[in-house]
Amino acid sequence: MELLPPRLFGPLSECSRFVRFDFAIPGATVVALRTRDGQTTDVGKAIAPISNGLVPFDPSVTLAAGDLITAYQYDGSGASPWQPDAIEVQTSEGKFNAPQVLTHLYSCSRGFTVGAMRPGTRVEVLHSGSVIATGVANDGVAHVRTVGGGWLPNPGKVLTIRQRICPSPPPPGGAPEWVIDNDLPPIEPLQSPGGELGEVPAPLVIEGHTECSRAVTVGNVIPGAEVVLEGPGSGWWATSGPSDATTVVIPLAVKLKEGEKIEARQEFGCRTTSARSVAIVGAHAALGQPRLAQIDCPTTSTVGVDGLKAGADLEFEVTHQGVTRVYRGIATQLFGAFPSPPMPAGAIVRVRQGECDRWSAWSEPRTANALPQPVSKLRIVGELFQCQNAITVENIWPLAGTIVVRSSVTGEIARVVGFGNIATITVAPSLMAGHDIAVEHQVCGQRESDRKTVKLGAVPGIGDIEQPFDGDTQVTVLDVTSGAYIEIWNRTDRLAAGYAPSSTTGKTKVSFGLVKPLVVGQHIHATFWHCGHYGRNEGRPVFLRKPVLESVAPSSVSSPSGNPTTFGLQGLHFRPGAMMWFEGAGLVTTTFLSVTELRASVPGYHFDSPHTAQVQVRNPDGQVTGLLNVEIGAAPPAPPDPPPPQPSVLQAESVEIFQCNTNHRDVHVWKADLSAGAQWQFVATISHQYDSDWGTCPVDESPATTIDLTDGHDYAIAVIDPENIGCIAPGGDPAEANPPAGQPDLVNAACMRMSHLVIRGKTGAGVFKYVIN
């Protein structure tokens, strides 16, 4: 069985003294290699207690622009191949942007994260001139930790972040290094229940604590906390550093054993104790069958796998021309791109996961296909502006290979695997105005790229919030600097957060979805971070929306009318307690049906004489709709008699009626034998047959009702919708299942679900099917 290579993560610069790795077999040795002028040498090694970590470069090793850095790993079973795509060391430039703040600064926390710096930069955080925290931006990102057991000071304090950068190129005046200072955003209050002086609750181990597991998931984490796990008798421990996450996955350097106890706590610098929770390791849990993504290029350096358990062993099986080889790797994530085994074109590939030699089922097989068509021409989305720390690229295909971002001045500033048709790629250092940026997709021996020049943008900032209304499930911020990190707040509660997308102008409008709808009385504002600039807008209070009246039915009423008239009102943003105002009657009795529908009753004496009356809706908060007209006219003529007998092109032995009314209302069916007195007769009240779950109506199944026809007779058939707004069935009550004998309302259009149908009975002519919709 052969090992898969680890993967190094850049970028790297001449300042770099470490390189980050992932996908290492726990216990294996990761060896970093440097190629310069065609000569490859070992430049550092590290034993990997877990699957990810850092390889320190040997003290005598120096990096130079253009060096290629790659790695392999070995253990007692042998050595892996080299990582196929090497990282190219950057060319240094004496220009520097402010770091990008990537996590919040919480009072009492022991750390935070900043990025978008030159790789290898040493970071110091100063409070009143004293260094209180340090870190190293190995790949442009520094996980800053406090020194001497200290913690971040009280809320509202503004700290200074200092970049100490190696002297390449030499600083002016012969200084030993570049020193760049910038402000950080104000420190925020600790989000612990009970405030800064309250008890710190325990985190909870919620997943992964089964025999042989090498990673567990911990929840109930307070942002800014360090989570610490301890094994039985403190025989082992594991930790995760401060972050904004409330759930973290912690890899372990040991395999768990059934029945042992795991203690979990979370710590802050200003706390001496914290509550602890205990989880008991359960029996081994069978692992699910993983899923292997389509393989569109047999020489790709990565393959996509989903359905994994963090920390599980991986085996890739490759069968070609009757020969099967197995390659060993590690599941460092639940899904994503993993180092691929050697796959000749046409090879059959499967993957499985296991713990302690207990394996899942193999995935469904995939064929390592030869690339069926040329690589797509990828595109940089929007324009690029000074200080951006991310570039969005679209039209990426195939979903394999490597995407490399290069600056015309500094060289390689990002190298990531291709896994998604659209990707946002973080770069280090952040973009400089005037640099030409090329993004290149390298896969299957082909290369496609796009190129743009970085523009000088305006000072970072945000505009106002679009007026928020009660019930809204998103908030929109205007005039946001592209790439800025934005948060939506309701005073002290954070509602949403994210990064502003690319744009063509450097400014964009950003909408954020909310977990809960907004409520009137809230005050919503936005904050931003970007390139050393921080701030907020004034925000807006949440208002109730003004109601809108779209229609009123009936829109005309006959006079005189002795009985009250019921009106249906359709519109938007009605609220419980809304009332109809009727000219001459004022506010009348109104029933709230929904935010779009009301029903109101107006006494009959308001229709004594023909005239035009105006109506509107008033919500409880006093906001009113526009006005609509109701015409009050002379009494209508008597309903017409059924149509006289006439030849009909429709002939049938019977009529089957299917009730597919999507409004789910009952309808009444009437018939009149035009050849025998032409009197309307009530047939039936029928309920809907529409299936709202599937969006279908059983046209080919049982009809709602069947009307048999006498041979040679002509029939009129009518369907009345008495519960529709504006319709009153003969006899008064539209809810009666069987209205009194009489005539269906063939005048009021609101009543008619089907215009009357004339059809002639004929024996042997078959069935005429009619669908009501």
C-alpha positions in Angstrom: 0.0 0.0 0.0 1.4 3.4 -1.0 1.2 6.8 0.7 -0.4 9.8 -0.9 1.6 13.0 -0.7 0.8 15.7 1.9 -0.1 19.2 0.6 1.8 22.4 1.4 -0.1 25.6 1.5 1.3 29.0 0.5 2.0 31.5 -0.5 5.6 31.9 0.6 8.1 34.8 0.6 11.7 35.4 1.3 10.6 36.1 4.8 9.1 32.7 5.4 10.6 30.4 8.1 7.8 27.9 8.1 5.5 26.2 5.6 2.0 24.9 6.5 1.0 21.3 5.5 -2.2 19.2 5.6 -3.2 15.7 4.6 -0.3 14.2 6.5 -0.6 10.6 8.0 -0.5 11.1 11.8 2.9 10.0 12.9 4.5 10.4 9.5 7.5 12.7 8.8 6.8 15.5 6.4 9.9 16.7 4.4 10.0 20.1 2.7 12.0 20.3 -0.5 13.4 23.3 -2.3 14.3 23.4 -6.0 16.7 26.2 -7.1 18.5 26.3 -10.5 17.4 22.7 -11.1 18.8 21.4 -7.9 16.5 19.9 -5.2 17.4 19.7 -1.6 15.7 19.0 1.8 15.1 22.2 3.6 13.2 21.1 6.7 11.2 18.3 8.3 8.6 17.7 11.0 6.8 14.8 12.5 3.0 15.2 12.2 1.2 14.3 15.4 -2.0 15.2 13.6 -2.7 15.6 10.0 -1.9 19.3 9.7 0.9 21.5 11.1 4.1 23.4 10.2 7.4 22.4 8.8 10.2 24.7 10.1 12.9 25.5 7.6 16.4 24.6 8.7 18.2 27.6 10.3 20.8 27.7 7.6 18.2 27.8 4.8 17.2 31.0 3.1 14.5 31.4 0.5 14.9 33.4 -2.7 12.3 34.6 -5.2 11.6 31.9 -7.7 12.4 29.0 -5.4 10.0 26.1 -5.8 8.9 24.4 -2.5 7.2 21.0 -2.4 7.0 18.1 0.1 6.6 14.4 0.6 6.0 12.2 3.7 7.2 8.9 4.9 6.6 6.4 7.7 7.4 2.8 8.4 5.5 1.6 5.3 7.4 3.8 2.8 7.5 7.2 1.3 4.9 9.1 -0.8 5.6 10.9 -4.1 6.3 14.6 -4.0 3.4 17.1 -4.0 3.0 17.6 -7.8 2.4 21.3 -7.9 5.2 23.2 -6.1 4.8 26.7 -4.4 6.8 29.5 -6.0 8.4 31.9 -3.6 7.3 35.5 -4.1 9.4 38.5 -5.1 9.5 41.0 -2.3 8.3 44.6 -2.7 8.7 47.5 -0.3 5.0 48.4 -0.2 2.6 47.2 2.5 -1.1 47.5 3.2 -2.7 47.2 6.6 -3.5 43.6 7.7 -7.1 42.4 7.2 -8.8 41.6 10.5 -10.4 38.1 10.2 -11.9 37.5 13.6 -13.3 39.7 16.4 -11.2 41.1 19.2 -13.0 40.1 22.4 -12.2 41.4 25.9 -10.5 38.7 28.0 -9.7 36.6 24.9 -6.1 35.3 24.4 -6.0 35.9 20.7 -7.5 36.7 17.3 -6.6 36.2 13.6 -5.3 38.7 11.0 -4.4 38.1 7.3 -3.5 39.4 3.9 0.2 40.2 4.9 3.4 39.2 3.3 4.1 35.6 4.2 6.6 35.2 7.1 5.7 38.6 8.6 6.1 38.7 12.4 3.2 40.4 14.1 3.1 42.3 17.4 0.1 43.8 19.1 0.7 46.8 21.3 -1.3 48.3 24.2 -0.1 51.7 25.5 3.3 51.0 23.8 3.8 47.5 25.3 3.6 44.2 23.4 0.7 42.1 24.6 0.4 39.6 21.8 2.5 38.1 19.0 2.1 35.8 15.9 3.7 34.9 12.6 1.9 35.1 9.2 3.3 31.9 7.9 1.0 31.9 4.8 -0.1 35.5 5.1 -2.4 34.7 8.0 -1.3 35.1 11.7 -3.1 33.5 14.6 -2.1 36.2 17.2 -1.8 35.0 20.8 -1.3 37.0 24.0 2.0 36.8 25.9 2.7 35.9 29.5 -0.7 34.5 30.2 -2.3 37.9 29.5 -5.5 38.8 27.7 -7.0 41.5 25.6 -8.0 44.6 27.6 -11.4 46.2 28.3 -14.1 46.8 25.6 -13.5 50.0 23.5 -9.7 50.0 23.7 -8.0 50.5 20.3 -4.8 48.4 20.0 -1.9 48.9 17.5 -0.9 46.1 15.2 2.8 46.1 14.1 4.1 44.2 11.1 7.8 43.4 11.3 8.9 42.4 7.9 12.3 41.0 6.8 14.6 43.5 5.0 13.9 42.4 1.5 14.2 44.8 -0.3 16.2 46.8 2.3 14.2 49.5 4.1 15.3 53.1 3.7 18.0 54.4 6.0 19.5 50.9 6.5 17.0 49.8 9.1 17.2 46.0 9.9 13.6 45.4 9.0 10.4 47.0 7.8 8.1 48.1 10.7 4.5 49.1 9.7 2.0 50.2 12.4 -1.8 50.3 12.0 -4.8 50.5 14.3 -7.1 47.6 15.1 -10.9 47.8 15.5 -12.1 48.6 19.1 -12.2 45.6 21.4 -15.7 44.2 21.9 -17.3 42.9 25.0 -16.9 39.2 25.8 -20.1 37.3 24.7 -20.2 35.1 27.7 -23.5 34.6 29.5 -23.6 37.0 32.4 -21.1 39.4 30.9 -17.5 39.7 31.6 -17.9 38.8 35.3 -20.2 35.9 34.7 -19.4 32.2 34.9 -17.9 30.6 31.8 -20.1 27.6 30.9 -18.6 24.4 29.7 -18.4 23.5 26.0 -20.0 20.2 24.9 -18.5 17.4 22.9 -21.3 16.7 20.4 -19.9 14.4 17.8 -17.0 12.1 17.0 -16.5 10.7 20.5 -16.6 7.0 19.5 -13.9 4.4 19.7 -10.9 4.9 17.3 -12.0 8.4 16.4 -9.1 10.9 15.8 -11.3 14.1 15.9 -14.3 15.4 17.9 -16.7 18.2 17.3 -17.3 20.6 20.2 -20.3 23.0 20.5 -21.5 25.6 22.9 -18.2 27.5 22.3 -18.1 31.2 23.3 -16.5 33.3 20.5 -12.9 34.2 21.5 -12.5 31.2 23.8 -9.8 28.5 23.8 -11.3 25.1 23.9 -9.3 22.5 25.9 -9.9 18.7 25.8 -8.3 16.3 28.3 -8.2 12.6 28.3 -8.3 10.2 31.3 -5.9 11.3 34.0 -4.7 14.1 31.8 -3.0 11.4 29.7 -3.5 13.5 26.6 -4.9 16.9 25.7 -5.9 18.8 22.6 -7.0 22.4 22.0 -8.4 24.9 19.5 -7.3 28.5 19.5 -9.5 31.6 19.8 -11.9 32.2 16.9 -15.4 33.4 16.1 -16.8 29.9 15.8 -19.4 28.5 18.2 -18.7 24.9 17.0 -15.2 23.6 16.3 -13.7 20.3 15.1 -10.5 19.4 17.1 -8.1 16.8 15.7 -6.5 14.4 18.2 -3.1 12.9 18.4 -4.5 9.7 19.9 -7.3 7.3 19.0 -10.2 7.3 21.4 -11.0 4.2 23.4 -14.5 3.1 24.4 -15.5 3.9 27.9 -12.9 6.6 28.6 -13.9 10.1 29.7 -13.2 13.3 27.8 -13.3 16.6 29.8 -14.0 19.8 28.0 -13.6 23.4 29.1 -13.1 26.8 27.5 -10.8 29.4 28.8 -10.2 33.1 28.7 -7.2 35.0 30.0 -9.1 36.8 32.7 -10.6 33.5 34.0 -8.9 31.2 36.4 -11.6 28.5 36.3 -14.3 27.4 33.9 -17.1 24.8 34.1 -16.2 21.4 32.7 -18.3 18.9 30.8 -17.7 15.2 30.5 -18.3 13.0 27.5 -18.0 9.2 27.5 -16.4 7.6 24.5 -18.9 5.2 22.9 -18.6 2.1 20.9 -17.2 2.2 17.4 -19.7 3.7 15.0 -19.8 2.3 11.5 -18.7 4.8 8.9 -20.9 5.8 6.0 -20.1 5.1 2.4 -18.2 8.1 1.0 -19.0 9.7 -2.4 -16.3 10.3 -5.0 -16.8 13.2 -7.5 -16.6 12.8 -11.2 -13.0 12.7 -12.5 -12.7 14.8 -15.6 -8.9 14.7 -15.8 -6.7 11.7 -15.0 -3.6 13.7 -14.2 -5.3 16.1 -11.7 -3.5 16.6 -8.4 -6.8 16.4 -6.4 -10.1 14.5 -6.4 -13.4 15.5 -4.7 -14.7 13.3 -1.9 -17.8 13.8 0.2 -19.5 12.1 3.2 -16.3 11.7 5.3 -15.7 11.6 9.0 -12.9 14.0 10.2 -9.8 12.1 11.1 -10.7 8.8 9.4 -8.2 6.9 7.3 -8.8 6.9 3.5 -7.9 4.3 1.0 -8.1 4.9 -2.8 -8.3 1.9 -5.0 -7.2 2.3 -8.6 -7.7 -0.5 -11.1 -6.2 -0.3 -14.6 -5.7 -3.1 -17.2 -6.4 -5.7 -14.5 -3.9 -4.3 -12.0 -5.2 -2.9 -8.7 -3.2 -0.5 -6.5 -4.3 1.0 -3.1 -3.1 4.4 -1.8 -3.4 5.6 1.7 -4.5 9.1 2.9 -6.3 10.9 5.7 -9.7 12.6 5.9 -8.8 16.1 7.2 -12.2 17.5 6.3 -15.8 16.3 5.8 -15.7 17.0 2.1 -13.6 18.8 -0.5 -10.5 18.2 -2.6 -8.0 15.5 -1.5 -4.6 14.5 -2.9 -5.3 12.1 -5.8 -3.7 8.8 -6.4 -2.0 8.1 -9.8 -4.8 7.4 -12.2 -4.1 6.4 -15.8 -6.8 7.4 -18.3 -9.6 4.9 -18.1 -8.7 3.6 -14.6 -11.6 2.7 -12.3 -11.3 4.6 -8.9 -13.0 3.9 -5.6 -12.5 5.3 -2.1 -13.4 4.1 1.4 -12.9 5.4 5.0 -12.0 3.5 8.1 -10.9 3.5 11.7 -8.9 0.8 13.5 -9.0 -1.3 10.3 -12.8 -1.3 10.3 -13.9 0.1 6.9 -16.9 1.5 5.2 -18.3 0.3 2.0 -16.4 1.4 -1.1 -17.8 4.4 -2.9 -19.5 4.0 -6.2 -16.7 3.7 -8.8 -15.6 6.5 -11.0 -13.7 6.4 -14.3 -10.6 8.6 -14.6 -11.8 10.2 -17.9 -9.6 11.8 -20.4 -10.5 15.5 -20.6 -13.6 15.5 -22.9 -13.2 19.2 -24.0 -10.9 22.1 -23.7 -10.6 23.8 -20.3 -13.1 26.7 -19.9 -11.9 30.3 -20.1 -12.2 31.4 -16.5 -13.1 35.0 -15.7 -12.2 37.4 -12.9 -15.5 38.8 -11.5 -15.6 42.6 -11.4 -12.6 44.9 -11.2 -9.7 44.7 -8.7 -8.9 47.4 -6.2 -6.2 48.4 -3.8 -6.1 46.4 -0.6 -8.5 43.6 -1.7 -7.5 40.3 0.0 -9.7 38.1 -2.2 -10.4 37.6 -5.9 -13.6 36.0 -7.2 -13.3 33.8 -10.3 -16.1 32.2 -12.3 -16.5 29.7 -15.1 -14.1 27.2 -13.7 -14.1 23.9 -15.5 -13.2 21.1 -15.0 -13.5 21.0 -11.2 -9.9 19.8 -10.8 -6.3 21.0 -11.1 -4.8 24.1 -9.6 -5.6 27.8 -9.7 -2.7 30.1 -9.4 -2.9 33.9 -8.8 0.2 35.9 -9.8 1.1 39.6 -9.5 3.2 41.2 -12.2 5.4 42.5 -9.3 5.4 40.0 -6.5 4.7 36.8 -8.3 2.7 34.0 -6.8 0.2 35.3 -4.2 -2.2 32.3 -4.1 -2.3 28.6 -5.1 -5.5 26.7 -4.5 -7.1 23.5 -5.9 -10.0 23.9 -8.3 -13.2 22.7 -6.7 -16.3 24.7 -7.7 -17.5 26.6 -10.8 -17.1 29.8 -8.9 -14.4 30.5 -6.2 -13.3 33.3 -4.0 -9.5 33.1 -3.6 -7.8 34.8 -0.7 -4.4 36.3 -1.5 -1.3 37.3 0.5 -0.3 40.0 0.5 -3.4 42.1 -0.4 -3.5 43.7 -3.8 -1.5 46.8 -4.7 -2.6 49.5 -7.1 -0.9 49.2 -10.5 -0.1 45.5 -10.3 -1.3 43.3 -13.1 -3.0 40.2 -11.6 -3.3 37.0 -13.6 -5.5 34.1 -12.4 -4.6 30.8 -14.2 -6.3 27.4 -14.2 -3.8 24.6 -14.7 -5.3 21.2 -15.4 -4.5 18.2 -17.6 -1.6 20.0 -19.3 -3.8 22.9 -20.3 -3.8 26.5 -19.0 -6.5 29.1 -19.1 -6.2 32.6 -17.5 -7.7 36.0 -17.1 -5.8 39.2 -16.3 -6.8 42.6 -14.8 -4.9 45.6 -13.4 -5.5 46.7 -9.8 -7.1 50.1 -9.5 -6.7 52.6 -6.7 -9.9 52.6 -4.8 -11.6 55.2 -2.6 -11.2 55.2 1.2 -13.0 52.1 2.6 -16.5 52.7 4.0 -20.2 51.9 3.8 -23.3 53.9 3.1 -26.7 53.7 4.7 -29.1 50.8 5.1 -32.1 50.6 2.9 -35.2 51.2 5.0 -36.0 48.0 6.9 -39.6 47.0 7.5 -41.3 44.7 10.0 -41.2 41.1 8.7 -38.2 41.6 6.4 -35.9 38.6 6.2 -33.0 40.5 4.7 -31.1 43.7 5.2 -29.4 45.7 2.4 -26.4 48.0 2.8 -25.5 50.6 0.2 -22.2 51.8 -1.1 -20.1 49.1 0.5 -16.4 48.9 -0.5 -15.8 45.7 -2.4 -14.1 43.1 -0.2 -15.1 44.8 3.1 -16.3 42.6 5.9 -19.8 43.7 6.9 -21.9 42.9 10.0 -25.6 43.7 10.6 -26.5 44.6 14.2 -29.7 45.3 16.2 -28.0 47.4 18.8 -26.1 44.8 20.7 -27.1 41.6 18.8 -25.3 40.6 15.6 -27.8 39.4 13.0 -25.7 38.6 10.0 -22.2 39.0 8.5 -20.2 38.5 5.4 -17.9 39.9 2.8 -18.9 42.4 0.1 -18.6 40.9 -3.4 -16.5 42.2 -6.3 -17.8 45.0 -8.4 -16.9 47.2 -11.4 -16.7 50.4 -9.4 -15.2 49.3 -6.1 -18.5 50.0 -4.4 -21.4 47.6 -4.2 -24.8 46.9 -2.6 -24.9 43.9 -0.3 -27.9 42.0 1.0 -27.8 39.7 4.0 -30.3 37.0 4.8 -31.6 36.9 8.4 -32.5 33.9 10.5 -35.4 35.7 12.1 -37.7 38.4 10.5 -37.2 42.0 11.6 -39.6 43.4 14.2 -40.9 46.9 14.4 -39.1 48.9 17.0 -35.7 47.4 16.3 -32.9 49.7 15.2 -30.6 48.1 12.6 -27.1 49.3 11.7 -24.0 48.0 9.9 -20.3 47.9 10.8 -17.3 47.3 8.5 -13.7 46.2 8.5 -11.3 46.7 5.6 -7.6 47.4 5.2 -7.1 49.2 8.5 -10.3 51.1 8.3 -13.2 50.4 10.7 -16.6 52.1 11.2 -20.4 51.9 11.2 -23.3 53.8 9.8 -26.2 55.3 11.8 -28.6 52.7 10.6 -32.4 53.0 10.6 -35.4 52.0 12.8 -37.6 49.2 11.6 -40.9 50.5 10.4 -44.3 48.9 9.5 -44.9 48.9 5.8 -47.7 51.1 4.4 -50.7 49.0 3.3 -51.6 48.7 -0.3 -55.2 48.3 -1.6 -55.1 46.6 -5.0 -58.8 45.7 -5.6 -62.2 45.7 -4.0 -65.0 43.3 -4.9 -67.7 43.9 -5.8 -66.6 47.1 -7.5 -70.2 48.0 -8.3 -73.4 47.7 -6.2 -77.0 48.1 -7.1 -79.3 50.6 -5.4 -81.6 50.4 -3.5 -80.2 47.7 -1.3 -81.9 46.9 2.0 -79.3 44.3 3.1 -75.7 44.9 4.1 -73.1 44.3 1.3 -70.0 42.3 1.9 -66.8 43.5 0.2 -63.6 41.6 -0.3 -60.4 43.7 -0.3 -57.2 42.4 -1.8 -53.8 44.1 -1.3 -50.5 44.0 0.6 -49.3 44.5 4.2 -52.6 44.4 6.0 -52.3 43.9 9.7 -54.6 42.5 12.3 -57.0 45.2 13.3 -57.0 46.8 9.8 -60.4 48.4 8.9 -62.1 49.4 5.7 -63.1 53.1 5.3 -66.2 53.6 3.1 -67.1 57.1 2.0 -70.2 58.2 3.9 -70.1 55.3 6.3 -66.6 55.8 7.8 -64.8 52.8 9.3 -67.0 49.8 9.0 -67.0 46.3 10.5 -63.9 44.5 9.0 -62.5 40.9 9.4 -58.8 40.3 9.0 -58.2 37.2 6.9 -54.5 37.6 6.0 -51.9 40.2 5.2 -53.3 40.3 1.7 -57.1 39.9 2.3 -59.8 41.6 4.3 -63.6 41.2 4.4 -65.9 44.2 5.4 -69.6 44.8 5.6 -71.4 48.1 4.7 -75.1 48.7 5.8 -77.5 48.8 2.9 -78.8 52.3 3.5 -75.5 53.7 2.1 -76.6 52.5 -1.4 -79.9 54.4 -1.6 -79.0 56.5 -4.6 -76.6 56.1 -7.5 -73.2 57.6 -6.9 -69.4 56.9 -6.7 -68.0 56.0 -3.3 -64.3 55.9 -2.4 -62.8 53.2 -0.1 -59.5 52.6 1.5 -57.9 50.5 4.2 -56.4 51.8 7.5 -53.9 49.8 9.5 -53.8 50.0 13.3 -50.7 52.2 13.2 -52.7 54.8 11.2 -51.1 54.2 7.8 -53.7 54.2 5.0 -53.8 52.9 1.5 -54.7 54.8 -1.7 -58.4 55.2 -2.6 -60.4 52.9 -4.9 -63.9 53.6 -6.3 -67.1 51.6 -5.8 -69.9 52.4 -8.3 -73.4 52.5 -6.8 -75.9 52.3 -9.6 -79.5 51.4 -10.5 -80.9 47.9 -9.7 -79.8 45.3 -12.3 -82.4 43.8 -14.7 -83.8 40.4 -13.8 -81.6 37.4 -14.6 -82.1 36.2 -18.2 -83.9 33.0 -19.0 -81.9 30.0 -19.9 -80.9 30.1 -23.6 -83.4 28.6 -26.0 -82.9 25.2 -27.5 -80.4 25.3 -30.3 -78.3 22.8 -32.2 -75.1 22.0 -30.4 -71.8 20.8 -31.8 -71.2 19.0 -28.5 -72.9 15.7 -28.1 -72.5 13.2 -25.3 -74.2 10.5 -23.3 -73.1 12.0 -20.0 -71.0 14.8 -18.6 -68.3 14.2 -16.0 -67.1 17.2 -14.0 -63.7 17.4 -12.3 -63.2 20.0 -9.6 -59.6 21.3 -10.0 -60.2 24.7 -8.4 -56.7 25.5 -6.9 -58.4 27.9 -4.4 -59.9 24.8 -2.7 -63.4 26.2 -2.5 -66.6 24.2 -3.0 -68.7 24.9 -6.1 -72.4 24.4 -7.0 -73.4 22.6 -10.2 -76.8 23.4 -11.9 -78.4 22.1 -15.0 -81.4 23.0 -17.2 -83.1 20.7 -19.7 -83.7 23.2 -22.5 -86.0 20.7 -24.3 -88.3 20.2 -21.3 -89.3 23.5 -19.7 -85.8 25.0 -19.3 -86.0 25.2 -15.5 -82.7 25.3 -13.6 -82.2 22.4 -11.2 -79.5 22.2 -8.5 -77.3 19.1 -9.1 -74.6 19.0 -6.4 -72.1 20.8 -4.2 -68.6 19.4 -5.0 -65.3 19.8 -3.2 -61.9 20.3 -4.9 -59.9 17.4 -6.2 -56.6 19.4 -6.5 -53.6 17.8 -4.9 -51.6 20.8 -3.6 -48.6 18.6 -2.6 -48.0 17.3 -6.1 -49.7 20.1 -8.1 -52.0 17.7 -9.9 -55.7 17.0 -10.3 -57.0 13.4 -11.0 -58.5 14.1 -14.4 -58.3 10.4 -15.4 -59.7 9.2 -12.1 -63.2 9.5 -10.5 -65.1 12.6 -11.5 -66.5 14.9 -8.8 -70.0 14.5 -10.3 -71.7 12.9 -13.3 -74.7 14.3 -15.2 -76.6 11.8 -17.4 -78.2 13.3 -20.6 -81.4 12.2 -22.3 -81.0 11.4 -25.9 -82.1 14.3 -28.2 -82.4 16.8 -25.4 -80.3 20.0 -25.2 -78.9 20.9 -21.7 -77.4 24.0 -20.2 -74.9 23.3 -17.4 -73.5 26.0 -15.1 -70.9 26.0 -12.2 -71.2 28.6 -9.5 -68.5 29.6 -7.0 -70.7 31.1 -4.2 -67.8 31.6 -1.7 -65.8 33.8 -4.1 -65.5 37.4 -3.0 -68.5 39.4 -4.3 -70.8 36.5 -4.9 -74.0 35.8 -2.9 -75.8 32.7 -4.0 -79.6 32.8 -4.4 -81.1 32.5 -0.9 -78.4 34.5 0.8 -75.9 32.3 2.6 -73.0 31.3 0.3 -71.9 28.7 2.9 -75.1 26.6 2.6 -74.4 23.2 1.1 -77.7 23.1 -0.8 -79.1 26.5 -1.6 -82.8 26.8 -2.1 -84.3 26.0 -5.5 -84.1 29.0 -7.8 -81.7 30.1 -10.4 -77.9 30.3 -10.4 -76.4 33.8 -10.6 -75.5 34.1 -14.3 -75.0 37.9 -14.2 -72.5 38.5 -11.4 -69.1 37.5 -12.9 -67.7 36.9 -9.5 -70.1 33.9 -9.1 -69.3 32.0 -12.3 -66.7 29.4 -12.1 -67.8 28.0 -15.5 -69.9 29.8 -18.2 -73.0 27.8 -18.9 -72.4 25.0 -21.3 -74.9 23.8 -23.9 -74.6 20.2 -24.9 -77.0 17.7 -26.6 -77.6 14.2 -25.2 -76.9 11.4 -27.6 -76.8 7.7 -26.7 -73.5 6.1 -27.6 -71.7 9.4 -28.0 -69.5 8.8 -25.0 -68.5 10.9 -22.0 -67.7 14.6 -22.2 -65.2 15.5 -19.5 -65.1 19.1 -18.1 -62.4 20.3 -15.8 -63.0 23.3 -13.5 -59.9 25.3 -12.8 
